[in-house]
Amino acid sequence: MTDTTETSLHETPLRERHVALGAKLIEFGGWLMPVQYAGIIEEHRAVRERAGLFDLSHMGELFVDGPDAGAALASALVTNPPALAEGRAHYSMICEPDGGIIDDLIVYRLGPERFLVVANASNAQVVSDTLAERLVGFKAVLDDGSLATALVAVQGPQSVEILGPMTDVDLDALRYYAIAEGAVAGIPALVARTGYTGEDGFEVFVETARARDLWDAMMASGSEQGLAPIGLGARDTLRLEAGMPLYGNELDRETNPFEANLGRVVKLDKPDDFVGRAALERIAREGVTRRLVGLVMRGRGIARHGYPVHAGDRITGAVTSGTQSPSLGEAIAMAYVATADAAPGTMLDVEIRGQRVPAEVVPLPFYRRAS
């Protein structure tokens, strides 16, 4: 918990539901959020084995409309939103002119001239402000719908069985990174097949006033499948196993997409200029001096954020995220290390409370769901 008082924090419309379920609430990104209910390991396993329900109403939802909406976003972001088909989505980033990452995003194309940009909670306001600045001169309008929009996600192998009976959206036809408009439990909604856990699942956007109705209906629908409420703690261990970066850990303004192994996201071949293009072209041409890698601890100890990583007698980098993996039964981490030390199979050491513990560089992700 930070020094920020609860009275100054945003609260999601589901706070009462979290309290009733016994959640421990903490500050996260300026919001009061559940970190755990029954316990992180139990919640993690519920998502991997059955399904979990997440309150993601702290995320930012930014709607961009107008004849130039696609072109405006292409100028503002590193990806090429006009290339998206209607009803599809892609992972994106908004960068500084020097290539540093302001935030990572998901961009959905809702219609010919309508897009939805989803930003991280801690960066939602700065992304909104930055997009507004970058849309000047385009025939496009930004509508920040963050406080008016609630977001609930169901993730896990039973997600289709839970959501299917509740919605008129054809889930079988809804591909990964696709979105459709319909109803869930009779509530008008946008249903996206996206998530942050490494499992199949769906994210459901509704008006804030209908969030409690949606949550209650989904909990009831999933009761037979063992649907469990999931907090931020398990969300973090799930995304780490899946090798998904977290802003503030793996991504920040001092990091560019190529260092994070996300150079594929940067569309240097799109026709028009975009913010950060010159810097990112130079980085792509010259290469990077450090890279994000996966580590599996080969000695006893759990690597945590900020722990030094050694290659022989020199410090090669630092851990960005680490945990004891509930799914794999071993300690895992992500870290930035010198490019020369980034090849899978390289043996390094993580300094844990003054002791150097061996760790092996491995490919990401650590965990892949069964197909």
C-alpha positions as CSV (number, residue, x, y, z in Angstrom):
1,M,0.0,0.0,0.0
2,T,1.3,3.4,-0.9
3,D,0.9,6.6,1.2
4,T,-2.0,7.5,-1.0
5,T,-5.2,7.6,1.1
6,E,-8.2,5.5,0.1
7,T,-10.3,8.7,-0.2
8,S,-8.1,10.0,-3.0
9,L,-8.2,6.7,-5.0
10,H,-10.6,5.8,-7.8
11,E,-12.9,2.9,-6.9
12,T,-14.3,0.5,-9.4
13,P,-18.1,0.0,-9.4
14,L,-17.4,-3.5,-8.1
15,R,-15.7,-2.5,-4.8
16,E,-18.7,-3.7,-2.7
17,R,-18.6,-7.1,-4.5
18,H,-14.9,-7.5,-3.7
19,V,-15.4,-6.6,0.0
20,A,-18.2,-9.1,0.3
21,L,-16.0,-11.8,-1.2
22,G,-13.3,-11.1,1.4
23,A,-10.8,-9.4,-0.9
24,K,-7.7,-7.7,0.3
25,L,-7.7,-4.2,-1.3
26,I,-4.6,-2.3,-2.2
27,E,-3.7,0.8,-4.2
28,F,-2.7,0.1,-7.8
29,G,-2.3,2.7,-10.6
30,G,-4.3,5.2,-8.6
31,W,-7.2,2.7,-8.0
32,L,-8.3,0.7,-5.0
33,M,-8.2,-2.9,-6.3
34,P,-8.4,-6.5,-5.0
35,V,-5.0,-8.1,-4.8
36,Q,-6.3,-11.5,-3.6
37,Y,-9.4,-13.3,-2.3
38,A,-8.8,-16.9,-1.3
39,G,-5.1,-16.6,-2.0
40,I,-2.8,-16.0,-5.0
41,I,-1.8,-19.7,-5.6
42,E,-5.4,-20.9,-5.3
43,E,-6.6,-18.2,-7.7
44,H,-3.8,-18.8,-10.1
45,R,-4.6,-22.5,-10.4
46,A,-8.3,-21.7,-10.8
47,V,-7.5,-19.8,-14.0
48,R,-5.2,-22.5,-15.3
49,E,-7.6,-25.4,-14.5
50,R,-11.1,-23.9,-14.7
51,A,-11.8,-20.1,-15.0
52,G,-11.3,-16.9,-13.2
53,L,-13.3,-13.6,-13.1
54,F,-11.3,-10.3,-13.1
55,D,-12.4,-6.8,-12.5
56,L,-10.4,-4.7,-14.9
57,S,-12.4,-1.5,-14.6
58,H,-9.3,0.5,-13.8
59,M,-8.1,0.2,-17.3
60,G,-8.4,3.2,-19.7
61,E,-10.9,3.1,-22.6
62,L,-10.3,5.7,-25.2
63,F,-12.6,5.9,-28.2
64,V,-11.4,7.6,-31.4
65,D,-13.9,8.5,-34.1
66,G,-13.9,10.3,-37.4
67,P,-12.9,10.1,-41.1
68,D,-9.2,10.3,-40.1
69,A,-9.4,8.1,-37.0
70,G,-7.2,5.4,-38.5
71,A,-4.7,7.8,-39.9
72,A,-4.5,9.8,-36.7
73,L,-3.8,6.6,-34.7
74,A,-1.2,5.5,-37.3
75,S,0.6,8.8,-36.8
76,A,0.4,8.5,-33.0
77,L,1.3,4.8,-32.4
78,V,4.0,2.5,-33.7
79,T,1.4,0.1,-35.3
80,N,-0.8,0.6,-38.3
81,P,-4.5,0.6,-37.1
82,P,-5.9,1.4,-40.6
83,A,-4.7,-2.1,-41.6
84,L,-7.0,-3.7,-39.0
85,A,-10.2,-5.3,-40.4
86,E,-13.4,-4.3,-38.6
87,G,-13.9,-6.4,-35.5
88,R,-10.2,-7.1,-35.1
89,A,-7.5,-5.9,-32.7
90,H,-3.8,-5.7,-32.3
91,Y,-1.2,-5.1,-29.6
92,S,0.4,-1.7,-29.9
93,M,2.5,1.0,-28.1
94,I,2.6,4.7,-27.9
95,C,6.2,6.0,-27.8
96,E,8.2,9.1,-27.2
97,P,10.1,10.7,-30.1
98,D,13.2,8.9,-28.8
99,G,11.5,5.6,-28.9
100,G,10.9,5.2,-25.2
101,I,7.6,3.5,-24.4
102,I,4.9,5.7,-22.9
103,D,2.5,2.8,-22.6
104,D,1.6,-0.5,-24.2
105,L,-2.0,-0.7,-25.6
106,I,-4.6,-2.8,-27.3
107,V,-6.3,-1.2,-30.3
108,Y,-9.6,-2.5,-31.5
109,R,-11.3,-1.5,-34.8
110,L,-15.0,-1.2,-34.0
111,G,-16.1,0.2,-37.3
112,P,-14.9,2.0,-40.5
113,E,-14.2,5.2,-38.6
114,R,-14.3,4.1,-34.9
115,F,-11.5,2.6,-32.8
116,L,-11.1,1.7,-29.1
117,V,-7.7,2.1,-27.5
118,V,-7.2,0.4,-24.1
119,A,-4.5,1.8,-21.9
120,N,-3.0,0.7,-18.6
121,A,-4.6,2.3,-15.5
122,S,-1.5,4.1,-14.3
123,N,-1.0,5.6,-17.8
124,A,-4.6,6.2,-18.9
125,Q,-4.6,9.9,-18.3
126,V,-1.2,10.5,-19.9
127,V,-2.1,8.4,-22.9
128,S,-5.4,10.3,-23.2
129,D,-3.6,13.6,-23.1
130,T,-0.9,12.5,-25.5
131,L,-3.4,11.1,-28.0
132,A,-5.4,14.3,-27.8
133,E,-2.3,16.3,-28.7
134,R,-1.3,14.0,-31.5
135,L,-4.8,14.0,-33.1
136,V,-4.6,17.8,-33.7
137,G,-5.0,18.4,-37.4
138,F,-6.8,15.2,-38.1
139,K,-10.6,14.8,-38.6
140,A,-10.8,12.6,-35.5
141,V,-12.3,13.0,-32.1
142,L,-11.1,11.4,-28.9
143,D,-13.7,10.4,-26.3
144,D,-12.1,9.3,-23.0
145,G,-14.7,6.7,-21.8
146,S,-12.5,5.4,-19.0
147,L,-14.8,6.3,-16.0
148,A,-18.0,5.5,-18.0
149,T,-16.8,2.0,-19.0
150,A,-16.4,-1.1,-16.8
151,L,-14.4,-4.1,-17.9
152,V,-14.8,-7.6,-16.6
153,A,-12.7,-10.6,-17.9
154,V,-13.3,-14.3,-17.7
155,Q,-10.2,-16.3,-18.4
156,G,-9.4,-20.0,-18.4
157,P,-10.3,-23.3,-20.2
158,Q,-13.9,-23.1,-19.1
159,S,-14.4,-19.5,-20.3
160,V,-16.5,-20.5,-23.4
161,E,-18.8,-22.7,-21.4
162,I,-19.4,-20.0,-18.8
163,L,-19.9,-17.0,-21.2
164,G,-21.5,-18.9,-24.1
165,P,-25.0,-19.3,-22.5
166,M,-25.0,-15.7,-21.4
167,T,-24.4,-14.0,-24.7
168,D,-25.7,-13.6,-28.3
169,V,-22.2,-13.2,-29.6
170,D,-21.0,-16.3,-31.5
171,L,-18.0,-17.2,-29.5
172,D,-17.0,-20.0,-31.8
173,A,-16.7,-17.4,-34.6
174,L,-14.9,-14.9,-32.4
175,R,-11.2,-15.3,-33.1
176,Y,-8.3,-14.4,-30.8
177,Y,-7.8,-10.7,-30.9
178,A,-11.3,-10.0,-32.2
179,I,-14.2,-8.0,-30.8
180,A,-18.0,-8.1,-31.4
181,E,-20.9,-6.0,-30.2
182,G,-23.8,-7.9,-28.6
183,A,-25.3,-8.5,-25.2
184,V,-24.2,-10.4,-22.1
185,A,-26.9,-11.3,-19.6
186,G,-29.1,-8.9,-21.5
187,I,-26.6,-6.1,-21.0
188,P,-25.3,-4.2,-24.1
189,A,-21.6,-5.1,-24.3
190,L,-18.5,-5.3,-26.4
191,V,-17.0,-8.8,-26.1
192,A,-13.3,-9.3,-27.0
193,R,-11.3,-12.5,-27.2
194,T,-8.3,-11.1,-25.5
195,G,-6.6,-11.4,-22.1
196,Y,-3.5,-11.2,-20.0
197,T,-3.2,-14.7,-18.6
198,G,-1.9,-17.0,-21.3
199,E,-5.3,-18.8,-21.3
200,D,-8.3,-18.6,-23.6
201,G,-10.7,-16.0,-22.4
202,F,-12.8,-12.9,-23.0
203,E,-12.9,-9.3,-21.9
204,V,-16.4,-7.7,-21.6
205,F,-16.9,-3.9,-21.8
206,V,-20.1,-2.5,-20.4
207,E,-21.4,0.8,-19.1
208,T,-20.2,1.4,-15.5
209,A,-23.8,1.4,-14.2
210,R,-24.2,-2.2,-15.4
211,A,-21.0,-3.6,-13.9
212,R,-22.5,-5.1,-10.8
213,D,-25.3,-6.8,-12.9
214,L,-22.7,-8.3,-15.2
215,W,-20.4,-9.5,-12.4
216,D,-23.3,-11.2,-10.5
217,A,-24.6,-12.8,-13.7
218,M,-21.1,-14.2,-14.6
219,M,-20.5,-15.5,-11.1
220,A,-23.8,-17.3,-11.2
221,S,-23.2,-18.7,-14.7
222,G,-19.8,-20.0,-13.7
223,S,-20.8,-21.5,-10.4
224,E,-20.9,-25.1,-11.8
225,Q,-17.6,-24.7,-13.5
226,G,-15.9,-23.4,-10.4
227,L,-15.5,-19.8,-11.6
228,A,-13.4,-17.9,-9.0
229,P,-12.8,-14.2,-8.5
230,I,-9.2,-13.3,-9.2
231,G,-7.1,-10.5,-7.8
232,L,-4.0,-8.6,-9.0
233,G,-1.6,-11.0,-7.3
234,A,-2.6,-14.0,-9.4
235,R,-3.0,-11.8,-12.5
236,D,0.7,-11.0,-12.1
237,T,1.9,-14.6,-11.7
238,L,-0.3,-15.6,-14.7
239,R,1.0,-12.9,-17.0
240,L,4.6,-13.6,-15.9
241,E,4.3,-17.3,-16.7
242,A,2.9,-16.3,-20.1
243,G,5.9,-14.0,-20.7
244,M,3.7,-10.9,-21.0
245,P,5.3,-7.6,-20.0
246,L,4.0,-5.3,-17.3
247,Y,4.4,-1.5,-17.7
248,G,6.6,-0.2,-14.9
249,N,8.5,-3.5,-14.7
250,E,9.5,-4.6,-18.3
251,L,8.3,-1.5,-20.1
252,D,8.9,2.2,-19.4
253,R,10.1,5.4,-21.0
254,E,13.7,4.4,-20.7
255,T,13.0,1.2,-22.7
256,N,12.3,0.8,-26.5
257,P,10.3,-2.0,-28.1
258,F,13.4,-3.7,-29.6
259,E,15.0,-4.1,-26.2
260,A,11.8,-5.7,-25.0
261,N,11.8,-8.2,-27.9
262,L,8.7,-6.4,-29.3
263,G,10.3,-5.0,-32.5
264,R,7.7,-6.9,-34.5
265,V,5.0,-4.6,-33.2
266,V,6.8,-1.5,-34.8
267,K,5.5,-1.1,-38.3
268,L,8.4,0.7,-40.0
269,D,7.0,-0.2,-43.4
270,K,3.7,1.8,-42.9
271,P,3.4,4.6,-45.4
272,D,3.3,7.7,-43.3
273,D,5.4,9.1,-40.5
274,F,4.7,8.5,-36.8
275,V,6.1,9.7,-33.5
276,G,9.3,7.9,-32.8
277,R,9.9,6.6,-36.3
278,A,13.4,8.1,-36.9
279,A,14.7,6.9,-33.5
280,L,13.2,3.4,-33.9
281,E,14.5,3.1,-37.5
282,R,18.0,3.9,-36.1
283,I,17.6,1.4,-33.3
284,A,16.4,-1.3,-35.7
285,R,19.4,-0.6,-37.9
286,E,22.1,-0.4,-35.2
287,G,20.7,-3.0,-32.8
288,V,20.4,-2.8,-29.0
289,T,22.8,-3.3,-26.1
290,R,20.4,-5.2,-23.8
291,R,17.5,-7.5,-24.2
292,L,14.6,-8.9,-22.2
293,V,15.1,-12.6,-21.4
294,G,13.4,-15.3,-19.4
295,L,15.3,-16.9,-16.5
296,V,14.8,-20.1,-14.6
297,M,16.5,-20.3,-11.3
298,R,18.8,-23.3,-11.1
299,G,19.6,-22.8,-7.4
300,R,17.4,-22.0,-4.4
301,G,15.9,-18.6,-4.3
302,I,13.3,-16.4,-5.9
303,A,14.5,-13.5,-8.1
304,R,12.6,-10.2,-7.4
305,H,12.3,-6.9,-9.2
306,G,15.6,-5.0,-9.1
307,Y,17.9,-7.9,-8.2
308,P,21.3,-7.6,-10.0
309,V,22.1,-10.2,-12.6
310,H,25.8,-11.2,-13.0
311,A,27.7,-12.7,-15.9
312,G,31.0,-13.9,-14.4
313,D,32.6,-11.0,-12.7
314,R,30.4,-8.3,-14.2
315,I,26.8,-7.1,-13.7
316,T,25.0,-7.7,-16.9
317,G,21.5,-6.4,-16.0
318,A,18.7,-6.6,-13.5
319,V,15.5,-8.6,-12.8
320,T,12.3,-6.9,-13.8
321,S,9.8,-9.5,-12.5
322,G,10.1,-12.8,-10.6
323,T,8.1,-15.4,-8.8
324,Q,7.8,-19.1,-7.8
325,S,5.7,-20.4,-10.7
326,P,2.6,-22.2,-9.4
327,S,2.1,-24.0,-12.8
328,L,5.7,-25.0,-13.3
329,G,6.9,-25.6,-9.8
330,E,10.1,-23.6,-10.3
331,A,11.3,-20.0,-9.8
332,I,11.1,-17.9,-12.9
333,A,11.9,-14.3,-13.8
334,M,12.3,-11.8,-16.6
335,A,15.4,-9.6,-16.7
336,Y,17.2,-7.2,-19.0
337,V,20.7,-8.4,-19.7
338,A,23.5,-7.4,-22.1
339,T,22.8,-8.7,-25.6
340,A,25.9,-10.9,-25.5
341,D,24.4,-12.7,-22.5
342,A,20.8,-13.1,-23.9
343,A,21.1,-16.4,-25.8
344,P,19.0,-19.3,-24.4
345,G,21.1,-21.7,-22.5
346,T,23.4,-19.0,-21.1
347,M,24.2,-19.5,-17.4
348,L,24.0,-16.3,-15.3
349,D,23.7,-15.5,-11.6
350,V,21.1,-13.6,-9.8
351,E,22.2,-11.8,-6.6
352,I,19.6,-12.7,-3.9
353,R,20.3,-11.1,-0.5
354,G,24.0,-10.9,-1.2
355,Q,24.3,-14.5,-2.5
356,R,24.7,-15.3,-6.2
357,V,22.3,-18.0,-7.3
358,P,22.6,-19.7,-10.8
359,A,20.0,-19.0,-13.4
360,E,19.6,-20.2,-17.0
361,V,18.4,-18.0,-19.9
362,V,15.3,-19.7,-21.5
363,P,12.9,-18.7,-24.3
364,L,9.7,-16.9,-23.4
365,P,7.0,-17.7,-22.6
366,F,7.6,-20.0,-19.7
367,Y,4.1,-21.5,-20.0
368,R,1.9,-22.3,-23.0
369,R,-1.7,-23.5,-22.6
370,A,-2.7,-26.8,-24.2
371,S,-4.2,-26.3,-27.6
